[in-house]
Amino acid sequence: MVSFIDEILKYQEFDYAAFFNQLTDADVQRIIQKDRLSVFDYLSLLSPVAERHLEAMAQKAHRLTTQHFGKTMLLFTPMYLANYCVNQCLYCGFNVKNKLQRKKLTMDEVAAEAAIVAATGLKHLLILTGESSQQTPVSYIEECIHVLKKYFSCIGIEVYPLSEEEYRQVIAAGADGLTIYQEVYDQETYSELHPAGPKRNYQYRLDAPERACKAGIRTVNIGALLGLNDWRTEAFLSGLHADYLQRKYPEVEVSISPPRMRPHIGGYPPKVIVNDKNLVQYMLAYRLFMPRGGLTVSTRESAELRDRLVKLGVTKMSAGVCTAVGGRADTESVGQFEISDDRSVREMASMLYANGYQPVYKDWQVLIDE
């Protein structure tokens, strides 16, 4: 079976440093003027040389985003259903070895949390669990979706990788979106960071978005956790992955997220510092490479930076965020990581209006519930 792993293998021995060293300012300027970018054009825009051309990239990114998405911003919020996990990811607060209170919401608690979120007006929800198929089996996720679709028109899932048949099951229950991060595309680094647990299976996770596409998911959001490896390489492979999915499954809405590491229980420090300028360059390069691709920025970033990013290609932002299981009703619950932007949905909407943008609470509705 053809898989994105075949694309990854093409670049396993690629000399990124040599490629970057032969680039000139004229090369980058010429690429910015092109209507369609090749994968190597995209890589060129991620180069150190391209750092000198961010203003020109920003202007084009803004024009392309306005052309394809208008001056709108889709708002959503995450809801943590459980934090049980069997993996030992070194960088994650839910690591099975970390000492924290483990919890799984009952259906009554799911409904109570949903009512609080729904009162803000949001209709797009992303539900999350730790990675434990024993504590949060597919049947539990389906049951939660059945409760939540009474409150929300769009329900995305961010859970452990499922089989194609299991994705069909959650789609049939009412889920229409998938968010799943490869965390790091470099296979050697991936093995180091995932010493135990089913998440050690690199390719099973890598192929998860494609299995969801085959199962009929409506939207897919992917990416790498920035800080775990060289950001230019990870940004390049994330973009290639998004391009691969979009070309192979044109009926699916494909997006990326560029999350940066945040403080969490366990305290694993970033191996690589990705500064604001690096993050902006990644987002601009991706927008020029995939003009119609979605781009999500979460509350891992500060309010000040998110305000500045509104006009630089972003299409979707989280608001009114809590990363603790049932944390909106139970304020003592511990979150997966610390957020940087704790603004409410109303405050985010006000910021968007002040920038001349329309906050969008709902852009999807299933009319026939089978």
Solvent accessible surface area in square Angstrom, and as a share of the most:
residue,aa,sasa,rsa
1,M,172,0.77
2,V,97,0.56
3,S,1,0.01
4,F,3,0.01
5,I,22,0.11
6,D,62,0.32
7,E,43,0.19
8,I,10,0.05
9,L,86,0.43
10,K,136,0.57
11,Y,26,0.10
12,Q,106,0.47
13,E,156,0.70
14,F,58,0.24
15,D,85,0.44
16,Y,36,0.14
17,A,64,0.50
18,A,51,0.40
19,F,36,0.15
20,F,23,0.09
21,N,125,0.64
22,Q,102,0.45
23,L,19,0.09
24,T,69,0.40
25,D,53,0.27
26,A,66,0.51
27,D,35,0.18
28,V,0,0.00
29,Q,95,0.42
30,R,132,0.48
31,I,3,0.02
32,I,5,0.03
33,Q,140,0.62
34,K,69,0.29
35,D,131,0.68
36,R,209,0.76
37,L,21,0.10
38,S,56,0.36
39,V,40,0.23
40,F,84,0.35
41,D,12,0.06
42,Y,0,0.00
43,L,0,0.00
44,S,3,0.02
45,L,0,0.00
46,L,0,0.00
47,S,0,0.00
48,P,62,0.39
49,V,20,0.11
50,A,0,0.00
51,E,43,0.19
52,R,158,0.58
53,H,23,0.10
54,L,28,0.14
55,E,116,0.52
56,A,44,0.34
57,M,0,0.00
58,A,16,0.12
59,Q,116,0.51
60,K,25,0.10
61,A,0,0.00
62,H,61,0.27
63,R,131,0.48
64,L,17,0.08
65,T,10,0.06
66,T,49,0.28
67,Q,117,0.52
68,H,70,0.31
69,F,64,0.27
70,G,29,0.28
71,K,92,0.39
72,T,49,0.29
73,M,0,0.00
74,L,24,0.12
75,L,0,0.00
76,F,17,0.07
77,T,1,0.01
78,P,13,0.08
79,M,0,0.00
80,Y,9,0.03
81,L,0,0.00
82,A,0,0.00
83,N,3,0.02
84,Y,59,0.22
85,C,15,0.09
86,V,68,0.39
87,N,1,0.00
88,Q,40,0.18
89,C,6,0.03
90,L,71,0.36
91,Y,13,0.05
92,C,24,0.14
93,G,3,0.02
94,F,5,0.02
95,N,16,0.08
96,V,65,0.38
97,K,140,0.59
98,N,27,0.14
99,K,190,0.81
100,L,30,0.15
101,Q,142,0.63
102,R,55,0.20
103,K,45,0.19
104,K,74,0.31
105,L,5,0.02
106,T,77,0.45
107,M,42,0.19
108,D,119,0.62
109,E,69,0.31
110,V,0,0.00
111,A,28,0.22
112,A,49,0.38
113,E,2,0.01
114,A,0,0.00
115,A,48,0.37
116,I,74,0.38
117,V,3,0.02
118,A,30,0.23
119,A,91,0.70
120,T,63,0.37
121,G,34,0.33
122,L,1,0.00
123,K,73,0.31
124,H,5,0.02
125,L,5,0.02
126,L,22,0.11
127,I,0,0.00
128,L,14,0.07
129,T,13,0.07
130,G,3,0.03
131,E,23,0.10
132,S,2,0.02
133,S,74,0.48
134,Q,158,0.70
135,Q,71,0.31
136,T,0,0.00
137,P,46,0.29
138,V,17,0.10
139,S,73,0.47
140,Y,19,0.07
141,I,0,0.00
142,E,39,0.17
143,E,89,0.40
144,C,0,0.00
145,I,0,0.00
146,H,87,0.39
147,V,23,0.13
148,L,0,0.00
149,K,66,0.28
150,K,159,0.68
151,Y,63,0.24
152,F,8,0.03
153,S,18,0.12
154,C,12,0.07
155,I,2,0.01
156,G,8,0.07
157,I,0,0.00
158,E,37,0.16
159,V,6,0.03
160,Y,21,0.08
161,P,22,0.14
162,L,0,0.00
163,S,38,0.25
164,E,50,0.22
165,E,101,0.45
166,E,55,0.24
167,Y,1,0.00
168,R,102,0.37
169,Q,65,0.29
170,V,0,0.00
171,I,42,0.21
172,A,89,0.69
173,A,3,0.03
174,G,31,0.30
175,A,2,0.02
176,D,13,0.07
177,G,4,0.04
178,L,4,0.02
179,T,11,0.06
180,I,5,0.02
181,Y,40,0.15
182,Q,6,0.03
183,E,18,0.08
184,V,0,0.00
185,Y,1,0.00
186,D,51,0.26
187,Q,57,0.25
188,E,130,0.58
189,T,11,0.06
190,Y,1,0.00
191,S,52,0.33
192,E,95,0.42
193,L,3,0.01
194,H,1,0.00
195,P,59,0.37
196,A,33,0.25
197,G,29,0.28
198,P,96,0.60
199,K,16,0.07
200,R,114,0.42
201,N,81,0.42
202,Y,21,0.08
203,Q,75,0.33
204,Y,89,0.34
205,R,14,0.05
206,L,1,0.01
207,D,12,0.06
208,A,0,0.00
209,P,2,0.01
210,E,5,0.02
211,R,33,0.12
212,A,0,0.00
213,C,5,0.03
214,K,75,0.32
215,A,14,0.11
216,G,50,0.48
217,I,4,0.02
218,R,48,0.17
219,T,24,0.14
220,V,2,0.01
221,N,18,0.09
222,I,1,0.01
223,G,0,0.00
224,A,2,0.01
225,L,15,0.07
226,L,4,0.02
227,G,2,0.02
228,L,1,0.00
229,N,29,0.15
230,D,65,0.33
231,W,12,0.04
232,R,32,0.12
233,T,22,0.13
234,E,3,0.01
235,A,0,0.00
236,F,0,0.00
237,L,10,0.05
238,S,0,0.00
239,G,0,0.00
240,L,10,0.05
241,H,4,0.02
242,A,0,0.00
243,D,25,0.13
244,Y,14,0.05
245,L,0,0.00
246,Q,47,0.21
247,R,157,0.57
248,K,85,0.36
249,Y,22,0.08
250,P,102,0.64
251,E,127,0.57
252,V,4,0.02
253,E,90,0.40
254,V,2,0.01
255,S,13,0.08
256,I,0,0.00
257,S,6,0.04
258,P,6,0.04
259,P,13,0.08
260,R,37,0.13
261,M,25,0.11
262,R,65,0.24
263,P,71,0.44
264,H,27,0.12
265,I,59,0.30
266,G,62,0.60
267,G,52,0.50
268,Y,54,0.20
269,P,89,0.56
270,P,56,0.35
271,K,103,0.43
272,V,45,0.26
273,I,135,0.68
274,V,12,0.07
275,N,76,0.39
276,D,72,0.37
277,K,99,0.42
278,N,15,0.08
279,L,1,0.00
280,V,24,0.14
281,Q,0,0.00
282,Y,2,0.01
283,M,1,0.00
284,L,0,0.00
285,A,0,0.00
286,Y,0,0.00
287,R,0,0.00
288,L,3,0.02
289,F,19,0.08
290,M,14,0.06
291,P,37,0.23
292,R,188,0.68
293,G,1,0.01
294,G,6,0.06
295,L,0,0.00
296,T,8,0.05
297,V,3,0.02
298,S,36,0.23
299,T,4,0.02
300,R,44,0.16
301,E,10,0.04
302,S,49,0.31
303,A,32,0.25
304,E,114,0.51
305,L,17,0.08
306,R,1,0.00
307,D,45,0.23
308,R,162,0.59
309,L,0,0.00
310,V,1,0.01
311,K,86,0.37
312,L,34,0.17
313,G,0,0.00
314,V,1,0.01
315,T,16,0.10
316,K,58,0.25
317,M,0,0.00
318,S,3,0.02
319,A,1,0.00
320,G,26,0.25
321,V,20,0.11
322,C,29,0.17
323,T,11,0.06
324,A,7,0.06
325,V,1,0.00
326,G,4,0.04
327,G,8,0.08
328,R,46,0.17
329,A,69,0.53
330,D,51,0.26
331,T,116,0.67
332,E,151,0.68
333,S,26,0.16
334,V,74,0.42
335,G,23,0.22
336,Q,37,0.17
337,F,33,0.14
338,E,103,0.46
339,I,45,0.23
340,S,39,0.25
341,D,2,0.01
342,D,117,0.60
343,R,38,0.14
344,S,49,0.32
345,V,5,0.03
346,R,200,0.73
347,E,90,0.41
348,M,0,0.00
349,A,9,0.07
350,S,65,0.42
351,M,20,0.09
352,L,0,0.00
353,Y,128,0.49
354,A,91,0.71
355,N,45,0.23
356,G,46,0.44
357,Y,11,0.04
358,Q,88,0.39
359,P,3,0.02
360,V,33,0.19
361,Y,62,0.24
362,K,91,0.38
363,D,83,0.43
364,W,93,0.33
365,Q,89,0.40
366,V,81,0.47
367,L,161,0.80
368,I,132,0.67
369,D,114,0.59
370,E,198,0.89
